[in-house]
């Protein structure tokens, strides 16, 4: 039920790609994922052979050569507005407005340890979060009211998928239709994005994914931004601000204004390359 995973599933649908789907737990431990991604335990990740792409921004960029472009002018900037407070408001609206509450103790323990999310404090914020999310939906309704088919015009892009995932996530509370009825332009747009589907997924086991990586050759390396102060093959630590997960450490393979790549050796998969976006990550000497 991850909204971030839905962004990528929808991207695969727009591009009409066939792909393998590995289901991972929504809480730690995630042994098959972290065998490939190190300490990066967020969902989703994209595996292409022995290259592991972490964070939706890196994944969308990795998918760009395949099928229709999702990164036209303005797409990344508008997609970014679906993150941060907007994402938190969407989660609050879904989980606090009649969302599923069964077997949630382990979920809250995980989120409190990793992200500092306390269930009591979170539930106290729910009314404000619902109001904020409704305001966001109203802004999308206004943007779409000029009959444009997608948020930035005639072509679907990353921004549509990012904001669509927040509407899609309201299924968690079972009130998606209730939110769309008074917003007809948003409802029509939601249907258009949903119609792209998810491409052609085939289930795959975690063990099989690791085996594919073991049989593949990862990215060997590229330029290092000279202004960064880092050098090729220097051990670095990659972490995500606001998350208590341990950093992922490895030799630096590439660093530019859009991405970071480090090497990792997996006991089961052998040499790997982990790709991160430049924004939203903290990089430090290890």
C-alpha positions in Angstrom: 0.0 0.0 0.0 3.0 2.4 -0.3 2.1 5.6 -2.2 5.7 5.8 -3.4 5.5 2.3 -4.9 2.3 3.3 -6.6 4.1 6.1 -8.3 6.5 3.6 -9.9 3.8 1.1 -10.7 2.0 3.9 -12.5 5.2 4.9 -14.3 5.6 1.3 -15.6 2.0 1.5 -16.8 2.6 4.7 -18.7 5.6 3.1 -20.3 3.7 -0.2 -20.9 6.7 -2.1 -19.6 6.9 -5.8 -18.5 8.6 -6.1 -15.1 9.1 -8.4 -12.2 7.4 -7.6 -8.8 9.0 -8.6 -5.5 6.7 -8.0 -2.5 8.5 -6.8 0.6 7.2 -6.2 4.2 6.2 -2.7 5.1 8.2 -2.8 8.3 11.7 -4.0 9.1 13.3 -6.5 8.7 13.3 -6.6 4.9 16.0 -9.2 4.3 15.8 -9.6 0.6 15.6 -5.9 -0.1 18.5 -5.0 2.2 20.7 -7.7 0.8 20.6 -5.6 -2.3 20.1 -2.1 -1.0 22.2 -2.2 2.1 20.8 -0.1 5.0 18.4 1.7 2.6 15.1 0.1 3.6 12.5 2.4 2.2 10.0 1.2 -0.5 10.3 1.0 -3.4 13.6 0.2 -5.0 14.2 -0.7 -8.6 16.6 -3.4 -9.6 18.1 -3.5 -13.1 20.6 -6.4 -13.0 23.1 -5.5 -10.4 22.1 -1.8 -10.3 19.8 -0.8 -7.4 18.0 2.5 -7.7 16.8 3.9 -4.3 14.1 6.6 -4.0 11.4 7.4 -6.5 13.4 10.3 -8.0 16.3 8.0 -8.9 13.8 5.3 -10.2 11.9 7.7 -12.4 15.2 8.9 -13.9 16.4 5.3 -14.5 13.1 4.5 -16.3 13.4 7.6 -18.5 15.0 5.8 -21.5 12.2 3.3 -21.6 9.0 4.4 -23.3 7.3 7.9 -23.1 9.2 10.6 -21.2 7.9 11.5 -17.7 10.3 14.3 -17.1 9.2 17.2 -19.4 9.6 20.8 -18.3 8.3 21.5 -14.8 7.5 17.9 -14.0 10.1 17.3 -11.3 9.3 20.6 -9.5 5.6 19.9 -9.4 6.2 16.3 -8.4 8.3 17.5 -5.5 5.2 19.4 -4.1 3.6 16.0 -3.4 6.3 15.3 -0.8 6.9 16.6 2.7 3.9 18.3 4.3 1.5 17.3 1.4 2.5 13.6 1.7 2.1 13.7 5.5 -1.3 15.3 5.1 -2.4 12.5 2.6 -1.2 9.9 5.0 -3.1 11.5 7.9 -6.2 11.7 5.8 -6.0 8.0 4.9 -4.8 6.5 8.2 -6.7 8.7 10.5 -10.0 8.9 8.7 -11.3 5.4 9.2 -8.3 3.6 7.8 -7.4 0.1 8.7 -6.3 -0.3 12.3 -5.8 -4.1 12.6 -2.3 -5.4 13.3 -1.0 -1.8 13.5 1.1 -2.2 16.7 4.2 -3.4 14.8 3.7 -0.7 12.2 3.7 2.0 14.7 6.7 0.5 16.6 8.6 0.6 13.3 7.6 4.1 12.3 8.3 5.5 15.8 11.8 3.9 15.9 12.7 5.0 12.4 10.9 8.2 11.8 9.8 9.4 15.3 6.1 8.9 14.4 4.2 8.6 17.7 0.6 7.2 17.2 -0.9 9.3 19.9 0.6 12.5 18.6 -0.2 11.5 15.0 -3.8 10.9 15.7 -4.1 14.3 17.5 -3.0 15.9 14.3 -5.5 14.1 12.1 -8.2 16.8 11.8 -5.6 19.4 10.7 -4.0 16.9 8.3 -7.4 16.1 6.8 -8.1 19.8 6.3 -4.7 20.3 4.7 -5.2 17.4 2.3 -8.6 18.6 1.3 -7.1 22.0 0.5 -4.5 20.3 -1.6 -7.2 18.4 -3.5 -9.0 21.7 -4.1 -5.8 23.2 -5.6 -5.5 20.3 -8.0 -9.2 20.6 -8.9 -8.6 24.3 -9.7 -5.5 23.5 -11.8 -7.5 21.0 -13.8 -10.6 23.1 -14.2 -9.4 24.6 -17.6 -10.0 21.1 -19.1 -6.3 20.2 -19.4 -6.0 16.4 -19.3 -3.0 16.4 -17.1 -1.5 18.7 -14.5 1.0 20.3 -16.9 -1.0 20.1 -20.1 -1.6 17.4 -22.7 1.0 14.9 -21.6 1.1 12.7 -18.5 4.3 13.1 -16.4 6.0 12.5 -13.1 3.9 15.2 -11.4 0.7 13.5 -12.3 2.0 10.2 -10.9 3.2 11.7 -7.7 0.0 13.5 -6.9 -2.2 10.6 -8.2 -0.5 8.3 -5.7 -1.8 10.5 -2.8 -5.4 10.2 -4.1 -4.9 6.5 -4.7 -3.7 6.0 -1.1 -7.1 7.2 0.2 -8.3 3.6 -0.6 -6.7 2.8 2.8 -9.6 4.7 4.4 -12.2 3.6 1.9 -13.2 7.2 1.1 -11.6 7.9 -2.2 -14.9 8.2 -4.0 -16.2 10.6 -1.3 -13.3 12.9 -1.9 -13.7 12.9 -5.7 -17.5 13.4 -6.0 -17.3 17.2 -5.2 -14.2 17.5 -7.4 -15.3 16.4 -10.9 -12.1 17.5 -12.7 -10.0 15.7 -10.2 -12.1 12.6 -10.6 -11.7 12.6 -14.3 -8.0 13.1 -14.1 -7.7 10.3 -11.5 -9.5 8.0 -13.9 -7.2 9.0 -16.8 -4.0 8.3 -14.8 -5.4 5.0 -13.4 -6.3 3.9 -16.9 -2.6 3.6 -17.7 -2.5 0.6 -15.3 0.7 -0.9 -14.1 2.3 -2.4 -17.2 2.7 -6.2 -17.1 4.0 -7.3 -13.7 5.1 -10.9 -13.0 5.7 -12.0 -9.4 9.3 -12.8 -8.5 10.8 -14.1 -5.2 13.4 -12.2 -3.3 15.8 -15.0 -3.7 15.4 -14.9 -7.5 16.0 -11.1 -7.5 19.2 -11.7 -5.6 20.2 -14.4 -8.1 19.7 -12.0 -11.0 22.0 -9.5 -9.4 24.6 -12.1 -8.8 24.6 -12.9 -12.6 24.9 -9.3 -13.6 27.6 -6.6 -13.9 26.9 -3.3 -12.1 27.7 0.2 -13.2 31.5 0.7 -13.1 31.7 4.4 -12.3 31.5 7.9 -13.7 32.6 11.5 -13.1 32.8 13.0 -9.6 31.7 16.6 -9.1 35.0 18.3 -8.4 33.2 21.0 -6.3 31.9 18.3 -3.9 35.2 17.7 -2.2 34.8 13.9 -2.7 37.0 11.7 -4.8 36.5 8.5 -6.8 36.4 5.3 -4.6 36.4 7.3 -1.4 34.3 5.5 1.3 31.1 7.6 1.8 28.0 7.2 3.9 24.5 7.9 2.4 21.6 8.6 4.8 18.2 10.2 4.6 17.5 13.2 6.8 14.6 12.5 9.2 15.2 8.8 9.2 17.0 6.8 11.9 18.0 4.0 9.6 21.8 3.5 9.6 23.7 5.0 6.7 24.6 2.9 3.7 28.4 2.9 3.2 30.5 2.2 0.2 33.1 3.5 -2.2 31.9 6.5 -4.3 31.4 5.6 -8.0 29.8 8.7 -9.3 28.5 12.1 -8.1 26.9 14.8 -10.1 24.2 17.4 -9.6 21.4 14.8 -10.0 22.7 11.6 -8.5 25.1 9.7 -6.3 26.3 6.1 -7.0 28.2 3.9 -4.5 29.5 0.4 -4.7 28.3 -2.3 -2.4 29.4 -5.9 -2.0 26.6 -8.3 -1.0 27.4 -11.7 0.4 24.7 -13.3 -1.7 24.7 -11.1 -4.8 28.3 -10.0 -5.1 29.2 -6.5 -6.5 26.4 -4.0 -6.8 26.0 -0.3 -7.6 23.5 1.7 -5.5 22.0 4.8 -7.2 20.6 7.7 -5.1 19.2 11.1 -6.1 21.4 14.0 -5.1 18.5 15.9 -3.4 17.0 14.3 -0.3 20.2 12.4 0.6 23.0 13.3 3.0 26.5 12.2 1.9 29.4 12.2 4.2 32.9 10.8 4.4 32.8 7.4 6.0 
